[in-house]
Amino acid sequence: MTEPDLERQRAELAATVGELTDRLDVPTRVRTAAERRVAAVRDRPGVVAAIGGAVAVAGAAVLMWRRRR
């Protein structure tokens, strides 16, 4: 094998090892997925407000129901 071939194979092997390391790094993958979801929710404040309102109404309904018992 020539020197350029060896260098190319080393680079390919390093890339493969890097990809495998990334795939096996579960904590980082989970953190990255969570960050993406948080960013997606932040981009849609109307949905967050609607969910918050629904939770507030449900909470008030539960309190009223418990007081009437």
Residue, then its C-alpha position, 0 to 999 in steps of 0.5 A: m500500500t502506498e502512503p496516500d492509501l494508508e492516510r485515506q484508510r486512517a481517515e476513514l477509520a477515524a470517521t467510522v470510530g467517531e460515528l460509532t462513538d456518537r451512536l453509543d453516547v446515549p446521555t449526549r443523544v438524550r440531551t440533544a433530543a431534549e434540547r431540540r424538543v425544548a427549542a421546538v416548544r419555545d418556537r410555538p408559544g401559543v401551544v404552550a399557553a394553551i396547554g398551561g390554560a388547560v392545566a389551570v382549568a383542570g386544576a380549578a375544576v378539581l379544587m371546586w369538585r373537592r370542595r363540594r364533596 
